[in-house]
Amino acid sequence: MAENSVQGVVDASAQQLGAQEEKQKREMGATADQVFSSHNQDAAVRRLHQRRQAELQRMTRMDWPKASVVNLMPFPLNVNGVIHARLAEKDGHQVPACKVGEDYVHFVIKDLHWTIRDDGAGMDNVDNYTPLSVAPMELAEDYRREFLDRMGVGGVIVYAGDAKPDSEDLKQKLAEARLARNEWLMRKVREAETDWADASGNGRKNITELHRKAAEVLLYDRMLKHQPAWLLAVNAADGALPDPCPGCGEVADPRAVLCKSCRYVFSPVAAYKAAVIEYDHVSMQRLKKEEWVEVNKIKAERDEARKEAMQSGDRT
C-alpha cells in the first residue's frame, strides 16, 4: 500500500515537470535551462559585437565632427547620465569651471560614444541588443539644453568642431554669452543682498559659494563698483558666514567674544580669560567638563597671584 502511494507521488511529480516543460516551450520556444544557457549568452554577446562593428563602419563613412563646449560660468558643467559621466576628469567634473580672470574654458568632445538598447529575445531565444552610437555633437547639445534652455545661465556656447572661438561669428557669440552670463550672475548677487538684509539672520544661511563667485566675477568685469557687505563678511570668515547671534540675531565679527548689540557671550572661556566676565557669570553654565578644567586652572592661578600680592603688600 505504501509502495503504491510513493509511486503515485513520483508519477504525479513527473507529470507536473513534463507539463511545466511543455508550457515553457510554448511560451519561450524552449525550456528555461535551454533559454538561459551559456551558449545563448555567448551568442547574444557575439551578435552585439557584430552589430557594433557594422554600426562603427557605417559611422566611419559618415562625416561626424568633433564638438566644442565653451564655458564662461564660474562653476563646472555636469550633465547627468552614464555617457556624460565618461567625459569627467579626475576631479569628477566634465566641463571645468571658468576661473575669475579667464575669458572662457574650451572643452572638446572628440570621440563617438556607445550605449545599448535591449530589444528582447528573438525567435531563436537569443537576447538581442542594438548598439547605438552617440556623436560628439549630440553630447554637446545636452549641455546647451541643460544650462541654456533649462537653467538659463547664459554663459555656455556649443558648436561643431574643435577650433577655439576665435572667428568673428564665435567672438560675437562669446560677447552675447558674457552679457547673458553677467545678467544671470547679477540676479544671484541680488539674491544674496536680499538674504543678507533679512533681519532675523536666517536668510544669511542661504548665501552660498555660488553667490560669492558671482560677485567676484562681476567685480572683475566692473559690473559691481564695490564689494557688497555680505561678500566682505564671507571673505573675512574664510568663505563661511558666521552664525547669527542667538541672543539678537545680529551677525558679529567671528573673532568677538561678546555680541556688541545684546552682550551675549559667544565664548565664555575666552571671555573669562580676557577678564570680560566674572567666574560666576551665567554664560559659564554652558561650559563642558574640559572647559571647566581650564577655567578653574585660570581662577586658581589668579587667586594665587592675588594672595601673593596681598601678602607682599602687608610686608611693606
N, C-alpha and C positions, 0 to 999 in steps of 0.2 A: 504494500500500500504506500509505504514511504517512498520506494523507488519510483512508483508511478507519479507521485506528487513532484519529486525533484525533476523527473524527466519532463513533466508538464511545464515547469518553470523555465527550464533550459530551452524548450521548444518555443515558448512564448517570447523569451528574450531574443532568440534568433530571428523570429518573425518581426519583432519590433525594429531590430537593427536593419533587417532587409528592407522594411518599409521606409526607414529613415534614409537609407542609401538611395532608394528609388526617388524619394522626394527631393533629395539634393541634386540628383541627376536631372530631374525635370526643371528645377529652379536655376541651377548653375551650370548644367551640362556635364558635370562630373561630381564625384564625391568630394567632401571637404578636404581630405588629405591630398587629393589629386590637384585641386584648385590652388592650394597654398603650398605646393611642393617647391623645393629649392630650384627645380628645373624651370618652373614658370617664373620664379623671381629672376633667375638669370636671363630668361628670355625677355622679360619686361625691361630690365636694365640695358640689355643689348639693343633692344628696339629703340629705347630712349636715346642712346648714344648715336645710333644710325640717323635718327631724325634730327638730332642736334647738329651732326656733321652736314646733313643736307641743308639745314637752315643756315649754317655758317657759310657754306658755299654760295647760297643764294644772296646772303647779305654782303659777301665779299664782292660779288659782281655789281652790287649797288654802291652808290656814292653817298655814304653817311659821314657827315663831317664831325669833327670834334666840337665841343660846346664850351662856351665860357660863361662863368657866373662872376659878376663883379659886385663886390660887397662894399658899401660905404657906411654900413651901420657899425656902431661900437660894440656889437655883440656878434658871436658866431651864428652862422645859418645852419640849422639842422632840420631835416625832414624825417619824419617817422617812416619806417619801412625797412625791410630786410635788405633790399638792393642799395638804398641810400646809405645804410649803415656800413656797407663795404667801402664807401668813399671816405670814411672817417680816418683821421690821422691818429697818432699815438695818444693824443690828449682827449680823444673821443669825439672831437668836433669835425664836421665835414668841411664847411667853408669858414676859414678863420675870420675873426673879428678885425675890423679896420681900427687900428690904434689912433689915438689923438695925434694929429700932426701928419698922418699918412693921407694921401689922396684917395686911395682905394686898395682893395685886395683883389687880385686877379686869380681866379681858380678855374682850372681847365679839366674837363671830363674827357678822357681820351679814348676809352675802350668801350666795346659792347659789353653789356652785362646780360645775364641769363636768369630766367625764372622758369618754373614748370607748372603746367596746367594738368590736373588729374582728370582724364577722360573716362575713367572706369575701365572695367574689363570688357574685352571683346568676345565674339562668339567662340574664340579658341581658348577662352578663360585665362588669357594673359592680360595683366594690367597694362593700360595704355596711358602714357604720359607724353604730353606735347611740349617740347622746349620752345620757349618764347624769348626772342631777343629784344632787348631794350636799348635803343640807340642813345648816345650821349645827349642829344638834344631833347629827347623825351624826359630824361632825368633832370636836365637843366630847367625845363618848363615847370617841373614840380616846385622848384624854388620860387619861381615867379608867382605861381598860383598861391603858394603858402604865405609869402611875405608881402607881395603886392596886392593880390586880389583879396586874400582873407584878412591879413593884419594891416595892410595899408601903410607900411613903414616908409615906402618911397625909395629908399636908398639901395636898390638892387637892380642890376641890369643883366639881361640874359641875351646872348646872341650866338650864332653859329660861327665856328672857327676858334682857333687858339691864339689869334693875334691880340696884342694889347689894345685897349680902346684909344688908339692914337689918331684914328681917322676923323675927319671933320664931322661926319654923321654921329660917330660914337662920342666925340667930345661934346656935341650938343646934348646927347642923351645923358652924359655924365653931369652936365650943368643942371639939367632938369631934375635928375635924380637927387643931386645935392640939395636943390631947393626944396623938393618934396621931403627929403630926409630932415632938413632943418625945421620944417613946419611940424613934422611929427615929434621931433625931439623937444621943440618949444612947448608942445602940449604936455609932454612929460614933466618939464620944468614947472609949468603952471600947476600941475597936479601936486608936485612936491610943495610948492608955495602954499597951496590951499591946505594940505595936510599939516604943514608947519604952523599955520595960523590957527589951528584947532586949539581952542582954549583949554580943553580937557587934557591935552597932551597925548591922547590916544592915537590921533591921526599921524603923529610923527613916526610911529612904528611902521607906517605904510611906505615910508621913503626907503627905496632900495638902491642897490648898486647901479641899476639901470638909470635911475634919476640922476645920480651923481655923474655918470658918464655922459648923459645927455647934456648936463650943464657944462661939463669940461669941453665937449666938442663945440658947443655954441660960443663959449668964451674964446676958444682958439679961432673960430671963424668970425669973431667980433660981432656975433648976433646978440650977445649979452655984454653990457658995458662994465658990469662989476659982478663979483661973486655974490650969489644970494646968501642970506643969513643962514639958511639951513645947510648950505654947502660948506660954509665956514665951520659950522658946528660939527659936521660929519668929518671933515678933514682934521679938525683938532682932536677928534676922538679916534683917529686912525681908521676912518672908514665906517665906524659904527656909531650910531646915535646913542647918547646916554639915555637911560630910562628917566622918565619924568619923576619929580619928587612925589613920593607917596602922600606927603602932607598937603601940598597945594597944587600939584600938577605942573609946576614950572620945570623947565629943563635947565639944570645948573651946569656949571663947569665941572667936568668929571673929576678934577683934582680937588674940589671943595669938600670939606668935612661937614659943613653946615649949609643948609639952604638959606640964602640971603632974604628970602621972602617970608618964610614961616619958621625959620630956625630949627627945622627938622635936622637931626643928626644923621648924616649918611654913614659915617664910620665912627662908632663910639670909641674904639681903641685908639684910632688916630687922633680923635678929638681930645681924649683924656691925656694922651701922650703930649699933645700940644698945649695942655692946661686950659683948654677951651671949656671943658665941663668938669664937674666935680665927680668924685668917686661914686657917690650915691645918686647920680643923675638917672632919671627914668629910662633913658636910652640904653643904659648898661644892662637892662633886663633882657636885651636881645643877644647878649654875648653867648658864645659857645664855650665848652669846657676849656679848650686850649687857649681861647682868648682871655678867659678869667685868669688862667695861669700867668699870662703875660701882663695883664693889668695889675694883679696882686704883686708881681715882682716889681713893677714900676712904683707901686704905692709903698712897698717895703723899703725900696731904695730912697724914696723921698722922705719917708718917716725917719729913717736913719740919718739922712743928711740934715733934717730939721733938728733932730735930737742933738747931733754933734754941734750944730751951730749954736743951739741954746746953751749947751754946756760950755762952749768956748766963750760965749758972751758973759756967763756968770763968773768965769775965772778972771775976766778983765774987769 
